[in-house]
Amino acid sequence: MIPPTKPSYAGYRFPPEVISHAIWLYFRFPLSLRMVEEMLAARGIIVSHETVRQWGLKFGQTFANRIRRRLPRPGDKWHLDEVVITIAGKKHGLWRAVDQDGLVLDVLVQSRRDKQAAKRLLRKLLRRQGWPPRVLVTDKLASYPAAKRELMPGVEHRRHKGLNNRAENSHQPTRRRERQMKRFKSPGQAQRFLAAHDQINNLFHLRRDHLTATEYRATRATALAVWDEITGAAAAA
């Protein structure tokens, strides 16, 4: 197996640790680009919010892909859910899949909420994960069973709104970001941002309520070390 190449910072006047820290702030917390600019300025790093935006476009998905390869294999119970978001005055469906531990498997922004949209999400999940789930959990939307019958006929399907709280809760960080960003500007922008945002947050999905303070700090330190390694900041330190 060929190891993934390190991200290249050639041509950038700021060192990797500054760029990776700015991207971490932007994708990890509900901050606007101008807030990230101000937080960096407080540390003596003068950079514009537009530069931070360009860093996110350049490196965000690259870091997310590297995180996906580093994380353990997801669980075999998939929770699917969709919510309506408004983009440029039009309603779109934001489809998201998480496993039983709350890790986001994938996200897909689509203009429709029908059988074809559900099939598109399931195909993407099967292609990305490489195997079907043991159990599929959804709400009562009729598009799910219609799509599952064609693509996952042997998978157990549980349809109940109360069983799908895990997937519904996974939308909350997106809702916070949507408000901070004053809504997404286009479906493509929403897809790009959320594809990177969800995977970066998977790395820091520490489930604090299940850990002691000592365990939580150790797990957080490990996640931050992995982040530095993935972004190349550790080598530059």
C-alpha positions in Angstrom: 0.0 0.0 0.0 1.4 3.4 -1.0 1.4 5.8 2.0 -0.6 9.0 1.4 1.5 12.0 0.4 2.0 14.8 2.9 0.2 18.0 2.2 2.4 20.5 0.4 2.7 24.0 1.7 5.1 25.1 -1.0 4.6 28.8 -1.9 2.8 29.7 1.3 4.5 32.3 3.4 2.9 31.0 6.7 4.2 27.8 8.2 2.1 24.6 8.3 1.3 25.0 12.0 -0.4 28.4 11.4 -2.3 27.2 8.4 -3.4 23.9 10.1 -4.4 25.8 13.3 -6.6 28.2 11.3 -8.3 25.4 9.5 -8.8 23.5 12.8 -10.5 26.6 14.3 -12.7 27.1 11.3 -13.9 23.6 10.9 -13.9 22.5 14.5 -15.9 25.4 16.1 -18.9 27.5 15.0 -16.7 30.5 14.1 -16.9 32.8 11.1 -13.9 33.5 8.9 -13.6 37.0 10.5 -13.6 35.5 14.0 -10.8 33.1 13.0 -8.9 36.2 11.6 -9.3 38.0 14.9 -8.3 35.0 17.0 -5.1 34.7 14.9 -4.5 38.4 15.2 -4.7 38.1 19.0 -1.7 35.8 18.7 0.2 38.2 16.5 -0.6 36.4 13.3 -1.9 38.9 10.7 -3.9 37.2 8.0 -7.1 38.1 6.2 -10.4 36.2 6.5 -10.2 35.6 2.7 -6.9 33.9 3.1 -8.4 31.7 5.8 -11.2 30.8 3.4 -8.7 29.9 0.7 -6.8 27.7 3.1 -10.0 25.9 3.9 -10.7 25.3 0.2 -7.2 24.2 -0.5 -6.6 21.9 2.5 -9.9 21.1 4.2 -10.9 18.2 2.1 -7.4 16.9 1.9 -7.2 16.8 5.7 -10.6 15.2 5.9 -9.6 12.4 3.5 -6.5 11.6 5.5 -8.6 11.5 8.7 -11.1 9.1 7.1 -8.2 6.7 6.3 -6.8 7.0 9.8 -10.0 6.4 11.8 -11.1 2.8 12.8 -13.6 1.0 10.7 -17.1 2.4 11.4 -19.9 0.4 13.1 -22.3 -1.8 11.2 -25.4 0.0 12.2 -26.2 3.0 10.0 -28.6 5.8 11.0 -29.8 7.9 8.1 -31.7 11.1 8.3 -32.5 14.1 6.2 -33.3 17.7 7.0 -34.4 20.7 4.9 -32.0 23.6 4.5 -32.5 26.8 2.6 -29.9 27.7 0.0 -30.2 30.8 -2.1 -33.9 30.9 -1.3 -34.6 27.3 -2.4 -35.3 24.2 -0.2 -32.7 21.4 -0.3 -32.4 18.1 1.5 -29.3 17.6 3.6 -28.9 13.8 3.9 -26.5 12.4 6.5 -25.5 8.9 7.7 -23.9 8.1 11.0 -22.9 4.9 12.7 -24.1 3.7 16.2 -21.3 5.6 17.8 -22.3 8.9 16.2 -19.4 9.1 13.7 -20.5 10.7 10.4 -20.2 8.3 7.5 -21.1 10.7 4.8 -23.2 13.7 3.9 -25.0 14.6 0.7 -26.8 17.8 -0.3 -29.6 17.2 -2.8 -32.5 19.2 -4.2 -35.0 16.3 -3.8 -36.2 14.0 -1.1 -37.5 11.1 -3.2 -36.4 7.5 -4.0 -33.7 8.6 -6.4 -32.2 10.9 -3.8 -32.2 8.1 -1.2 -30.6 5.7 -3.7 -27.9 8.2 -4.5 -27.0 8.4 -0.8 -27.0 4.6 -0.4 -24.8 4.1 -3.4 -22.4 6.6 -2.1 -22.3 4.9 1.3 -21.7 1.5 -0.2 -19.0 2.7 -2.5 -17.2 4.6 0.3 -17.6 2.0 3.0 -17.1 -1.0 0.8 -19.7 -3.2 2.6 -23.4 -3.0 3.6 -24.5 -2.4 7.2 -26.0 -5.0 9.5 -28.9 -2.8 10.3 -30.3 0.4 8.7 -32.2 2.8 10.9 -34.3 5.6 9.3 -37.4 7.6 10.0 -40.7 7.1 8.3 -39.8 8.7 5.0 -41.1 6.3 2.3 -38.0 7.0 0.0 -35.8 4.8 2.3 -37.5 1.4 2.0 -38.0 1.9 -1.7 -34.3 2.6 -2.2 -33.2 -0.1 0.2 -35.2 -2.9 -1.6 -33.1 -2.3 -4.7 -29.7 -1.7 -3.2 -29.7 -3.6 0.2 -32.4 -6.2 0.0 -31.0 -8.4 2.7 -30.3 -5.7 5.3 -32.5 -5.3 8.3 -34.4 -2.0 8.2 -35.9 -0.4 11.3 -38.2 2.5 10.7 -39.1 4.5 13.7 -38.6 8.2 14.5 -37.6 7.6 18.1 -34.9 5.1 17.1 -33.2 7.7 14.9 -32.3 10.3 17.4 -28.6 9.7 16.8 -28.8 10.8 13.2 -31.1 13.7 14.0 -28.7 14.9 16.6 -25.8 14.8 14.1 -27.5 17.7 12.3 -27.1 20.1 15.2 -23.5 21.2 14.5 -24.5 21.9 10.9 -27.4 24.0 12.1 -25.0 26.1 14.3 -22.6 26.6 11.4 -25.5 27.5 9.1 -26.5 30.3 11.4 -23.0 31.5 11.9 -22.3 31.5 8.1 -25.7 33.2 7.5 -26.7 30.2 5.5 -24.9 28.4 2.7 -24.5 30.3 -0.5 -24.8 27.3 -2.9 -25.3 23.5 -2.8 -21.7 23.0 -3.9 -20.4 25.2 -1.1 -22.5 23.4 1.4 -21.4 20.0 0.1 -17.7 21.0 0.2 -17.8 22.5 3.6 -19.8 19.8 5.3 -17.8 16.9 3.7 -14.6 18.4 5.3 -16.4 19.6 8.5 -17.9 16.3 9.4 -14.7 14.2 9.0 -12.6 16.7 10.9 -15.1 16.6 13.7 -15.1 12.8 13.7 -11.4 12.9 14.8 -12.5 15.0 17.8 -15.6 13.0 18.6 -14.4 12.1 22.1 -17.7 11.3 23.8 -16.8 13.2 26.9 -19.7 12.0 29.0 -18.3 8.4 28.8 -14.8 9.3 30.0 -13.2 10.4 33.2 -11.4 13.8 33.2 -8.0 12.0 32.9 -9.2 9.7 30.1 -10.8 12.6 28.2 -7.6 14.7 28.4 -5.5 11.8 27.2 -7.9 11.0 24.3 -8.0 14.7 23.3 -4.2 14.8 23.4 -4.1 11.8 21.1 -6.6 13.4 18.7 -4.5 16.6 18.6 -1.4 14.6 17.9 -3.1 12.8 15.0 -4.2 16.2 13.7 -0.7 17.5 13.7 0.6 14.4 12.0 -2.1 14.5 9.3 -1.6 18.2 8.6 2.1 18.1 8.6 2.4 20.5 11.5 4.2 18.0 13.7 7.0 17.7 11.2 7.3 21.4 10.9 7.4 21.9 14.7 
